[in-house]
């Protein structure tokens, strides 16, 4: 039953596309203006109010047990049980949202970390208390459930859930086993929790002295900024120091990641799946072929990626392109820097094709402090949107540094926020939580709108080159890099299934092999230096159980959908907005088919690769024009 309840730490999307601060930006959270910080009082006016609500939930949970053994007695009894679990689940999600947001705004505060742990423990107890529901429902046949739904109006909202229970019959255990697995979820989350605290709060990040004689600390946030420095020796020094520091602790990182992999394998085996991949995808009824088709298709598309790398090498005027050159500006003379207010205006202008109602809700996000915008010491790195507080509004965590990539991140996370907002508004709670598989469609759709807006408003050829290059960077980071991660994750789990050790050294070797294949190391396209082997230790997504491939599939879906909307197709816009409001009312493959794209085919990736090549054609024309002018 807890399957349709929002995730206990509900990060709809954690998108590590974040830079660090400009040198003069305030890092003390207490001195950052409130307008740039989220307002958690919309959830609870105080920690004391949160704790009171938590105690009320705990007091209400024993009511669930009274329904044990009685769900098959009639439609009203079943509806009563589902309504109770839904209501308590909604309260649990709101409590968990508050605790996780509070913990993320400063990971050094142990009291907030403790609140988050309390919610993880309570979530496990809630899952255990509701563990009898699905096994009892499975004792009823489909015809009976359908007949009950026709007689009891309250069951209509649970129809999709009830159908899904029947679909997952082979992987649902008896009451006692379900309770045991629910209790084990706390242990299963330990590797991720350990990694989060170690990497964000305790890891001894290195410092380096740059060519301007400034000494800077290279933590997980600032690494994303300093690897973009125009001075090549600085970039090399930053990347070498960062990856070297990770490598010194590869044994520890390998141990935590092995713990996560083994947990995934355990839960998959306990539920009688053939593999951890099959278990992860089956939660949303995604065919495993979608995953394998993506990996195979991207591998077949590596020539297009290598074309981009050759173009980067040409534009940077390098004899040899190295991995540490991949984040430097393509057009060094163009430095696009924006204030938060400018970013807001740009995003609002970009999303105008989605209509006045959509834009009005986005304005609320800015004005009503749904966003925690600026970096501060101890703040969780990266960016995400959390839409789990059904009766309130979504929240966004961002680390804004004034670069175009940061503006793009704002647009990206607002895509998630709007899908949560519209689904919560249009759907009852049991149907509001949209599947993770479709989560990145709305976000990358907004990025596409942003770059189209920028290209229309900017006339300078070199700036256009920079923006087109940024689009290619998005494809690199979202399609190729995330599929590279997906392949690494798949092979890492295959190692576990084959009984092979998953150590820091073993992961180093695997990661370097795959990365060199993607970047054409052996063909001399880009040199992937030895220390890149440690990069896997920097990626938190590997603790999210086959999450990353969905960035790539969603990007290809949004590329196809955004092309139709931007062409002025009113029906395409109507279908897209309906998709944003559909929540989890259908399986994700069906939701996307309704929107106008079939993810079981190769068409979305094929269309994305065609657009990628068109962008490179345009860039080569602009390069020729700027060369002629100069």
C-alpha positions in Angstrom: 0.0 0.0 0.0 2.8 2.3 0.8 3.9 2.1 -2.9 1.8 5.1 -3.9 2.7 7.1 -0.8 5.3 9.7 -1.6 9.0 8.8 -1.1 10.1 9.4 2.5 12.9 11.6 1.4 11.1 12.8 -1.7 13.6 14.3 -4.1 11.7 14.4 -7.3 14.9 15.1 -9.1 18.4 15.6 -8.0 20.2 17.2 -10.9 23.9 17.7 -10.3 24.3 20.5 -12.8 25.4 23.2 -10.3 28.3 25.5 -10.0 29.8 27.0 -6.9 29.6 30.6 -5.9 31.3 33.7 -7.3 34.2 34.8 -5.2 32.3 37.6 -3.4 29.1 35.7 -2.7 27.9 35.4 0.9 28.3 31.9 2.4 27.0 32.5 5.9 23.3 31.4 5.7 22.3 33.7 8.5 23.4 36.7 6.4 21.7 35.7 3.1 18.5 37.6 2.4 15.3 35.8 3.1 14.0 36.4 -0.4 16.7 33.8 -1.6 15.8 31.2 1.0 12.8 28.9 1.1 10.0 29.5 3.6 9.6 26.2 5.5 6.9 27.8 7.7 4.4 27.0 4.9 4.9 23.4 6.0 5.1 23.9 9.8 5.5 27.1 11.7 8.2 25.7 13.9 10.1 22.5 14.7 7.8 22.1 17.7 4.8 22.2 15.4 6.5 19.5 13.2 7.1 17.3 16.3 3.5 17.7 17.4 2.3 16.7 14.0 4.7 13.7 14.1 3.3 12.6 17.4 -0.3 12.9 16.1 0.7 10.6 13.1 2.3 8.1 15.4 -0.9 8.1 17.6 -3.0 7.4 14.5 -1.0 4.6 13.0 -2.4 1.8 15.3 -5.8 2.4 13.5 -4.3 0.6 10.5 -4.0 -2.7 12.3 -7.8 -2.9 12.9 -8.3 -3.5 9.2 -6.0 -6.6 9.1 -7.8 -9.7 7.9 -11.0 -7.7 6.9 -10.2 -6.1 3.6 -12.1 -8.8 1.7 -15.3 -8.4 3.7 -16.7 -5.8 1.3 -16.1 -2.7 -0.8 -16.8 -0.2 1.9 -14.3 -1.8 4.3 -11.6 -1.8 1.6 -12.3 1.8 0.8 -12.1 2.8 4.5 -8.7 1.1 4.8 -7.3 2.7 1.7 -8.5 6.1 2.7 -6.9 5.8 6.1 -3.6 4.7 4.7 -3.7 7.4 2.1 -4.4 10.1 4.7 -1.7 9.0 7.0 0.7 8.6 4.1 0.1 12.1 3.0 0.8 13.3 6.5 4.0 11.2 6.6 5.2 12.7 3.3 4.7 16.3 4.6 6.6 15.5 7.8 9.4 13.9 5.8 9.6 16.9 3.4 10.1 19.3 6.3 12.8 17.2 7.9 14.7 16.6 4.6 14.6 20.2 3.5 15.8 21.3 7.0 18.6 18.8 6.9 19.7 19.8 3.4 20.0 23.5 4.0 22.9 22.8 6.3 24.2 19.2 6.5 26.4 20.1 9.5 23.4 20.6 11.8 23.1 17.3 13.7 19.6 18.1 15.1 18.2 18.3 11.5 20.0 15.2 10.5 18.4 13.5 13.5 14.9 14.6 12.4 15.5 13.1 9.0 16.6 9.8 10.6 13.5 9.9 12.7 11.4 10.1 9.6 13.2 7.2 7.9 12.6 5.1 11.0 8.9 6.2 11.1 8.6 5.5 7.4 9.8 2.0 7.9 7.3 1.5 10.7 4.5 2.8 8.5 5.5 0.5 5.7 5.6 -2.4 8.2 2.1 -1.4 9.5 0.6 -1.4 6.0 2.5 -4.5 4.8 -0.6 -6.7 5.1 -2.7 -4.6 2.6 -1.3 -5.8 -0.7 -1.1 -9.5 0.2 -4.8 -9.3 1.4 -5.9 -7.6 -1.8 -4.1 -10.4 -3.8 -6.4 -12.9 -2.1 -9.3 -11.3 -4.1 -9.7 -11.9 -7.8 -9.7 -9.1 -10.3 -13.4 -9.6 -11.2 -14.4 -9.0 -7.6 -12.3 -5.9 -7.3 -13.7 -4.5 -10.5 -17.3 -5.2 -9.3 -16.6 -3.5 -6.0 -15.2 -0.5 -7.7 -18.4 -0.2 -9.7 -20.4 -0.2 -6.5 -18.2 1.9 -4.2 -17.3 5.3 -5.7 -14.5 5.8 -3.2 -12.6 2.9 -4.9 -12.4 4.7 -8.2 -9.4 6.6 -7.2 -7.6 3.4 -6.3 -8.4 1.5 -9.5 -5.0 2.0 -11.1 -3.3 1.0 -7.8 -5.5 -2.1 -7.5 -4.7 -3.1 -11.1 -1.1 -2.6 -10.4 -1.2 -4.9 -7.4 -2.5 -7.7 -9.6 0.2 -7.1 -12.1 2.9 -7.4 -9.4 1.3 -10.6 -7.9 4.4 -12.7 -8.6 6.6 -10.3 -6.6 4.4 -9.7 -3.6 5.1 -11.7 -0.5 3.0 -12.8 2.4 2.2 -10.5 5.4 5.2 -11.5 7.5 7.7 -11.3 4.7 6.4 -7.9 3.6 6.7 -6.6 7.1 10.3 -7.9 7.3 11.3 -6.2 4.1 9.6 -3.0 5.2 11.7 -3.1 8.4 14.8 -3.8 6.5 14.4 -0.5 4.5 16.2 1.5 7.2 19.2 -0.8 6.9 19.0 -0.6 3.1 19.2 3.2 3.3 22.3 3.3 5.4 24.9 3.3 2.6 23.3 6.3 0.9 23.0 8.2 4.3 26.6 7.5 5.1 27.8 8.6 1.6 25.7 11.8 1.9 27.1 12.8 5.3 30.7 11.8 4.4 30.8 13.6 1.0 29.0 16.7 2.1 30.1 17.3 5.6 33.1 15.3 6.6 35.2 14.6 3.5 38.6 16.4 3.6 38.4 18.3 0.3 41.7 19.6 -1.1 42.9 23.2 -1.7 44.9 24.3 -4.7 46.7 27.5 -5.6 45.6 28.9 -8.9 47.6 30.9 -11.5 46.5 34.2 -9.9 48.0 33.0 -6.6 44.6 32.5 -4.9 44.2 29.4 -2.9 40.8 27.8 -3.1 39.1 24.8 -1.5 37.9 22.3 -4.1 34.7 20.9 -2.5 31.9 19.1 -4.4 30.3 22.4 -5.2 33.3 24.5 -6.1 34.7 21.8 -8.2 31.9 22.4 -10.7 33.0 26.0 -11.0 36.7 25.8 -11.0 36.8 23.0 -13.6 35.4 25.6 -16.0 38.3 28.1 -15.5 39.7 29.5 -18.8 43.3 28.8 -17.7 44.1 25.2 -18.8 46.8 24.6 -16.1 44.3 25.7 -13.5 41.6 23.2 -14.8 44.1 20.4 -14.8 45.3 21.2 -11.3 41.7 21.4 -10.0 40.6 18.2 -11.6 43.7 16.3 -10.6 43.5 17.5 -7.0 39.8 16.7 -6.7 39.9 13.2 -8.3 43.1 12.5 -6.4 41.4 13.3 -3.1 38.5 11.0 -4.0 41.0 8.3 -5.0 42.6 8.4 -1.5 39.3 7.3 -0.1 38.2 4.9 -2.8 38.2 2.1 -0.3 35.6 3.9 1.8 33.5 5.0 -1.2 33.8 1.5 -2.7 32.5 0.0 0.6 29.5 2.3 0.8 28.6 1.8 -2.9 29.0 -2.0 -2.5 26.6 -1.8 0.4 24.0 -0.1 -1.8 24.5 -2.6 -4.6 24.1 -5.5 -2.2 21.0 -4.0 -0.7 19.5 -3.6 -4.2 20.4 -7.2 -5.0 18.9 -8.4 -1.7 15.5 -6.7 -2.2 15.3 -7.9 -5.8 16.1 -11.5 -4.9 13.6 -11.4 -1.9 10.9 -10.3 -4.3 11.8 -13.0 -6.9 13.1 -10.8 -9.6 15.7 -12.0 -12.1 17.9 -9.0 -11.4 18.1 -5.7 -9.5 17.5 -3.9 -12.9 14.3 -5.8 -13.5 13.1 -5.0 -9.9 13.9 -1.3 -10.3 12.1 -0.9 -13.6 9.1 -3.1 -12.8 8.1 -0.6 -10.1 6.8 1.6 -12.9 6.1 -1.2 -15.4 9.0 -0.2 -17.6 10.2 -3.0 -19.9 13.9 -3.8 -19.3 14.3 -3.5 -23.1 13.9 0.3 -22.7 17.1 0.4 -20.6 19.1 -1.9 -22.8 17.9 -0.1 -26.0 19.1 3.2 -24.5 22.6 1.9 -23.7 22.9 0.1 -27.1 21.5 3.1 -29.0 23.8 5.6 -27.3 26.8 3.4 -28.0 25.8 3.3 -31.6 25.5 7.1 -31.5 29.0 7.7 -30.2 30.2 8.9 -33.6 27.9 12.0 -33.2 29.3 12.5 -29.7 32.9 12.2 -31.1 32.0 14.8 -33.7 31.1 17.2 -30.9 34.4 16.4 -29.1 36.3 17.2 -32.3 34.3 20.4 -32.6 35.2 21.3 -29.1 38.9 20.6 -29.7 38.8 22.8 -32.8 37.0 25.7 -31.1 39.4 25.6 -28.1 42.4 25.5 -30.6 43.9 22.5 -28.8 46.4 20.0 -30.2 45.1 17.4 -27.8 41.7 17.4 -26.0 41.8 16.1 -22.4 39.0 15.3 -20.0 39.9 18.4 -18.0 39.1 20.5 -21.0 35.5 19.3 -21.3 33.9 21.9 -19.0 35.8 25.0 -20.2 33.9 27.6 -22.1 33.7 26.8 -25.8 33.8 30.5 -26.6 36.3 31.9 -24.1 35.5 35.6 -24.9 31.8 35.1 -24.0 31.2 35.3 -20.3 27.5 35.1 -19.6 26.8 36.1 -16.1 23.3 36.9 -14.6 21.8 38.1 -11.3 19.0 36.1 -9.7 16.5 38.7 -10.9 17.8 38.5 -14.4 17.5 34.7 -14.3 13.8 35.1 -13.2 13.0 37.4 -16.1 14.7 35.1 -18.6 12.9 32.0 -17.4 9.5 33.7 -17.4 10.1 34.9 -20.9 11.2 31.4 -22.0 8.2 29.6 -20.7 5.7 32.0 -22.2 4.7 29.4 -24.9 3.2 27.3 -22.1 0.5 29.9 -21.4 -0.4 32.5 -18.8 -1.6 30.1 -16.1 1.7 28.2 -16.2 3.7 31.5 -16.0 1.6 32.7 -13.1 2.4 29.6 -11.1 6.1 30.0 -11.8 5.9 33.6 -10.6 4.5 32.3 -7.3 7.5 30.1 -6.9 9.8 33.1 -7.0 7.6 35.5 -5.0 6.4 33.1 -2.3 9.8 31.6 -1.5 9.5 28.1 -2.8 13.2 28.3 -3.8 16.4 28.1 -1.7 18.6 29.7 -4.3 22.1 30.5 -3.1 24.9 28.3 -1.8 25.9 28.4 1.8 28.4 26.5 4.0 27.1 23.0 4.6 24.3 23.2 2.1 23.6 20.1 0.1 25.3 20.3 -3.3 23.4 20.0 -6.5 19.7 20.9 -7.1 16.3 19.3 -6.8 12.6 19.9 -6.7 10.6 18.3 -3.9 6.9 18.1 -4.6 5.9 15.7 -1.8 3.9 18.2 0.4 0.7 17.6 -1.5 -1.4 20.2 0.5 1.3 22.9 0.4 3.5 23.5 -2.7 6.8 22.2 -4.1 10.2 23.3 -2.9 13.4 23.8 -4.9 17.0 23.6 -3.7 19.5 25.3 -6.0 23.1 26.5 -5.7 23.0 29.6 -8.0 26.3 31.1 -9.1 25.2 33.5 -11.8 26.3 31.5 -14.9 24.1 30.5 -17.8 24.2 26.9 -16.6 22.7 28.1 -13.3 19.9 29.9 -15.1 19.3 26.6 -17.0 19.2 24.8 -13.7 16.5 27.2 -12.4 14.4 26.5 -15.5 15.1 22.7 -15.2 13.9 22.5 -11.5 10.9 24.7 -12.2 9.9 22.1 -14.8 9.8 19.5 -12.0 8.1 22.0 -9.7 5.3 22.7 -12.2 4.7 19.1 -12.9 4.3 18.5 -9.2 2.2 21.6 -8.7 -0.2 20.8 -11.6 -0.5 17.1 -10.7 -1.2 17.9 -7.1 -3.8 20.4 -8.2 -5.5 18.1 -10.7 -5.2 14.7 -9.1 -6.3 13.2 -5.8 -3.4 12.3 -3.5 -3.2 8.6 -4.5 -2.8 9.5 -8.1 -0.8 12.7 -7.9 2.7 11.3 -7.6 4.0 11.0 -11.1 6.4 8.1 -12.0 10.2 8.8 -11.8 10.5 7.7 -15.4 8.7 10.8 -16.7 10.2 13.2 -14.1 12.9 14.6 -16.2 10.7 15.3 -19.2 9.2 18.5 -17.8 12.6 19.7 -16.6 14.6 19.2 -19.8 11.6 20.6 -21.8 12.0 23.9 -19.9 15.7 23.9 -20.7 14.8 23.6 -24.4 12.4 26.5 -24.1 15.1 28.6 -22.4 17.8 28.1 -25.1 15.3 28.7 -27.9 14.4 32.0 -26.2 18.0 33.0 -25.8 18.8 32.2 -29.4 15.9 34.4 -30.6 16.9 37.4 -28.5 20.7 37.3 -28.9 22.2 38.6 -32.2 25.9 38.3 -31.6 27.3 35.3 -33.4 29.9 34.4 -30.8 27.2 34.4 -28.1 25.0 32.2 -30.2 27.9 29.9 -30.6 28.3 29.8 -26.8 24.6 29.0 -26.3 24.5 26.4 -29.1 27.6 24.9 -27.4 25.6 24.9 -24.1 22.9 22.9 -25.8 25.4 20.4 -26.9 26.8 20.3 -23.4 23.3 19.5 -22.2 23.2 16.5 -24.6 26.6 15.5 -23.5 25.7 15.7 -19.8 22.2 14.4 -20.0 22.2 11.8 -22.8 25.8 10.6 -23.2 27.1 11.1 -19.6 24.0 9.8 -17.9 23.9 6.7 -20.2 27.6 6.2 -19.4 26.6 6.2 -15.8 23.7 3.8 -16.5 26.1 1.4 -18.2 28.5 1.6 -15.3 25.6 1.0 -12.8 24.4 -2.0 -14.8 27.8 -3.6 -15.1 28.4 -2.9 -11.4 25.3 -4.9 -10.5 26.3 -7.6 -12.9 29.5 -7.9 -11.0 27.5 -8.5 -7.8 25.3 -11.1 -9.5 28.4 -12.9 -10.7 29.9 -12.9 -7.2 32.8 -10.6 -8.1 34.1 -8.2 -5.5 33.0 -4.5 -5.7 35.9 -2.6 -4.2 37.2 0.9 -4.8 39.9 -0.5 -7.1 37.5 -2.7 -9.0 35.1 0.3 -9.5 38.1 2.4 -10.6 39.0 -0.1 -13.4 35.4 -0.4 -14.6 34.7 3.3 -14.6 37.9 4.1 -16.5 37.2 1.4 -19.1 33.7 2.7 -19.8 34.6 6.4 -19.8 37.5 5.9 -22.2 35.1 4.1 -24.6 32.6 6.9 -24.5 35.2 9.7 -25.0 37.1 7.9 -27.7 40.4 7.6 -25.7 41.8 4.8 -27.9 41.0 6.7 -31.1 42.7 9.8 -29.8 39.5 11.9 -29.7 39.8 12.9 -26.1 42.4 11.8 -23.5 40.9 10.4 -20.4 43.6 10.6 -17.8 44.2 7.9 -15.2 42.9 9.9 -12.3 39.4 10.1 -14.0 39.0 6.5 -12.7 38.0 7.9 -9.3 35.1 10.1 -10.6 32.4 7.5 -9.8 32.9 8.4 -6.1 31.6 11.9 -6.8 28.2 10.7 -8.2 25.4 10.4 -5.6 23.0 9.0 -8.2 24.6 5.6 -7.9 22.8 5.2 -4.6 19.4 5.8 -6.2 18.8 2.3 -7.7 18.9 2.6 -11.5 17.8 6.3 -11.6 20.2 7.9 -14.0 19.1 6.3 -17.2 15.8 8.3 -16.9 17.7 11.5 -17.4 18.6 10.3 -20.9 15.2 8.8 -21.8 13.4 11.9 -20.5 15.7 14.3 -22.5 15.0 12.4 -25.7 11.3 12.5 -24.9 11.3 16.2 -24.1 13.3 17.0 -27.3 10.6 15.4 -29.4 7.7 17.1 -27.5 9.3 20.5 -27.3 9.9 20.6 -31.0 6.1 20.2 -31.6 5.1 22.8 -29.0 7.6 25.4 -30.3 6.4 24.8 -33.9 3.1 26.3 -32.7 1.1 23.1 -32.6 -1.8 23.9 -30.3 -2.8 20.2 -29.9 0.7 19.3 -28.9 0.6 22.1 -26.2 -2.7 20.8 -25.0 -1.5 17.3 -24.8 1.7 18.3 -23.0 -0.1 20.4 -20.3 -2.5 17.4 -19.8 0.6 15.2 -19.3 1.9 17.6 -16.7 -1.4 17.3 -14.8 -1.8 13.6 -15.1 0.4 12.6 -12.1 0.5 8.8 -11.8 -2.9 8.1 -13.2 -1.4 5.8 -15.8 1.9 3.9 -16.3 4.7 6.2 -17.6 4.9 4.6 -21.0 1.2 5.3 -21.5 1.5 8.9 -20.1 4.2 9.7 -22.7 2.2 8.0 -25.5 -0.7 10.3 -24.6 1.7 13.3 -24.8 2.9 12.2 -28.2 6.1 10.1 -27.9 6.6 6.3 -27.8 9.5 5.4 -25.5 9.5 1.8 -26.5 10.8 2.8 -29.9 14.1 4.2 -31.0 12.5 7.3 -32.5 13.1 9.7 -29.5 16.8 9.0 -29.5 17.0 9.1 -33.3 15.3 12.6 -33.3 17.6 13.8 -30.6 20.7 12.7 -32.6 19.3 14.4 -35.7 18.9 17.7 -33.7 22.3 17.3 -32.3 23.8 17.1 -35.7 21.7 20.0 -37.0 23.1 22.1 -34.1 26.7 21.2 -35.0 26.0 22.1 -38.6 24.8 25.5 -37.5 27.8 26.0 -35.2 30.2 25.1 -38.1 28.4 27.8 -40.3 28.7 30.3 -37.5 32.4 29.4 -37.0 33.0 30.0 -40.7 31.2 33.3 -40.6 33.1 34.6 -37.5 36.4 33.4 -39.0 35.6 35.4 -42.2 34.7 38.5 -40.2 37.9 38.4 -38.2 
